[in-house]
Amino acid sequence: MSEITRDEARKRAVNALTELAHANGLGALMIVDEAIVETPTAWYFPYDAAAFVLQGEVSAALTGNLAVKVLRDGAAVTFEKIPRS
């Protein structure tokens, strides 16, 4: 399978976050673009509540959330801890 683009990976991550927010009544979630991590096999998209990221509403901040991991081949989208080098 060929590699998907970063833009396609981001779209898949946004879709996963939309489903997560809807299923758990979390309100709007958004990817923190400046914190995205790329590895040889995947992209990791950190996210938080939009109200926290955009307006600084501390009470809206999420804790303990795992990044959306999108494999470069597009085969899977999961929620996982970002690997540290």
Secondary structure, 3 states (H helix, E strand, C coil): CCCCCHHHHHHHHHHHHHHHHHHHCCCCEEECHHHCEECCCEEEECEEEHHHHHHCCHHHCCCCCCEEEEECCCCCEEEECCCCC
